[in-house]
Structure formats: structure tokens, C-alpha cells
Amino acid sequence: MLLGSSFASPFTQLHLSPGPNAGSTARPAAGLVLRIEAAKQLTGRVVTTKANKTVGVEVARLKQHPKYHRREKIKKKYQAHDPNNQFKVGDFVELVRSRPISKTKHFLAVPVPPRDTRRKAQLLPPLESQSGDDSAAAEETAAA
């Protein structure tokens, strides 16, 4: 049985399956085992493209130190499948879990769309005072 959860991400699925001791004489609620499967998606930077159809991706994450409680950056390198050899060193990619392709490759590299680098002022609509000045200036240039 598949359940949804409000606290889990949209990629998380909760599965209820009968446990190994669930027999016909056991109560139905006692034989259910809760198993959580989350889709593992990582984002990182390509660091090597030397192998054919394979890219090395470095994924950085923050982890809290157990004693000092300070967050430190942990880097791990994954091998990902790049079927078209389209990625170059420095590209940002998303790693999507797939079937095992080789001994070390369990991810598929997917391009990440570039971030929108426009300034906040360009995203907001112009102020009324600014739009009034622009329209008055436009009328003056049209009249001349």
C-alpha cells in the first residue's frame, strides 16, 4: 500500500508491506512494516571527464561537527553516467539515482538549468513616480 505524507518531500514515498512474520492468524496491523524510500538527488560540479561516457562529480554538503557543533563542508566524489559526453569540467549537474551501470556508477548526470542572475530591481515593477517621469519624457521626445 502506498501512502503520502505531508512532512515528506514530493519524492518520498511511504510503503506499507506485510512483514516476514505476517501470517493468516496474525492481526493485520501487527504484520505491517513501515519502509521509507526517498529519492536520492544530489547536485554537484563536474571535476573530471577523462573517461568515456563518465563524469566525476564533486558534491559538497554541510555536516555538523559532533563535539564542537560547527558546520563543516564535506565533499564527496561520485561517478555518473554521461551518455553523450556533453559535460565539461566546471559544469553544474544533478545526479539522479539509476540502476547500477558499472561497479562505481549508480547515478545519471542531468544538466541543471542556469540560475537567473537578474537584479532584484529588474524583477520588481517600476514605481509610479518613475513610470510617470518616463512617460512625460517620452511625450516630450515625441512632440519634438
C-alpha positions in Angstrom: 0.0 0.0 0.0 1.4 3.5 -0.9 0.9 6.4 1.5 1.6 10.1 1.1 2.9 12.2 3.9 2.6 16.0 4.5 6.1 16.2 6.1 8.0 14.4 3.4 9.2 15.8 0.2 7.2 15.0 -3.0 9.9 12.4 -3.9 9.5 10.5 -0.7 7.1 7.6 -0.7 6.0 5.5 2.3 5.3 1.8 1.6 3.4 -0.5 3.9 4.2 -4.1 3.2 3.5 -7.2 5.1 6.4 -8.2 7.4 8.0 -11.6 7.3 6.0 -12.9 10.3 2.6 -11.8 8.9 0.6 -14.9 8.7 -3.1 -15.5 8.2 -3.6 -15.9 12.0 -1.7 -12.7 12.9 -3.5 -9.3 13.3 -3.3 -7.2 10.2 -1.8 -4.1 12.0 0.9 -6.1 13.7 2.3 -7.6 10.5 2.9 -4.3 8.7 6.4 -2.9 8.3 6.9 0.8 7.6 9.6 1.3 5.0 10.6 4.8 3.8 12.1 5.3 0.3 13.5 8.7 -0.6 14.7 9.6 -4.0 18.4 10.5 -3.7 19.1 13.5 -5.8 22.4 15.3 -5.5 23.8 18.4 -7.1 27.5 19.0 -7.8 30.2 20.2 -10.0 32.0 18.2 -12.7 35.7 17.8 -11.8 36.8 15.2 -14.4 35.8 14.0 -17.8 38.7 11.7 -18.7 36.7 8.5 -19.0 34.3 7.9 -21.9 30.7 8.4 -21.1 31.6 9.0 -17.4 32.0 12.2 -15.4 33.4 12.7 -11.9 31.1 14.9 -9.9 32.1 16.5 -6.6 29.1 17.0 -4.2 29.6 19.3 -1.2 27.3 19.3 1.8 27.3 20.8 5.3 27.6 18.5 8.3 27.6 19.5 11.9 30.6 18.5 14.0 29.6 16.1 16.7 31.6 17.8 19.5 32.0 21.4 18.5 28.6 21.8 16.8 30.1 23.8 14.0 29.0 23.1 10.5 31.8 21.9 8.2 31.8 21.3 4.4 32.1 17.7 3.5 33.0 16.9 -0.2 32.4 13.5 -1.8 33.2 12.5 -5.4 30.7 10.4 -7.4 31.0 8.8 -10.8 28.0 9.5 -13.0 26.9 8.3 -16.5 27.1 10.9 -19.3 25.9 9.1 -22.4 26.6 11.9 -24.9 29.8 13.3 -23.3 28.1 16.7 -23.1 29.5 17.9 -19.8 32.8 19.8 -19.3 34.8 20.5 -16.2 33.1 23.1 -14.1 29.5 22.4 -15.2 26.9 22.0 -12.5 24.9 18.8 -12.8 22.2 17.0 -10.9 22.8 13.3 -10.1 19.7 11.1 -10.4 19.9 7.6 -8.9 19.6 4.9 -11.6 20.3 1.2 -12.0 23.9 0.2 -11.5 25.7 0.9 -14.7 29.1 -0.3 -13.6 30.9 -1.1 -10.3 31.1 2.6 -9.3 28.4 4.3 -11.5 25.0 4.4 -9.9 23.9 7.9 -11.0 22.9 9.6 -14.2 24.1 13.2 -14.8 21.4 15.6 -15.8 22.0 19.3 -16.7 20.9 21.9 -14.2 19.2 25.0 -15.7 21.3 28.1 -15.1 20.3 30.4 -12.3 18.5 33.7 -13.0 21.1 36.3 -12.2 19.0 39.4 -12.9 19.0 42.0 -10.1 16.0 42.4 -7.8 15.3 45.9 -9.1 14.7 44.4 -12.6 12.2 41.9 -11.2 10.1 44.4 -9.4 7.6 46.6 -11.4 8.7 50.3 -11.8 7.4 52.8 -9.2 4.6 55.2 -10.2 6.9 58.2 -9.9 9.4 56.5 -12.2 6.9 55.5 -14.8 5.3 59.0 -14.8 8.7 60.6 -15.4 9.4 58.2 -18.2 6.1 58.7 -19.9 6.5 62.5 -19.7 10.0 62.3 -21.1 8.7 60.1 -23.9 5.9 62.6 -24.7 8.4 65.4 -24.9 10.7 63.5 -27.3 7.7 62.5 -29.4 6.5 66.1 -29.6 9.9 67.4 -30.7 
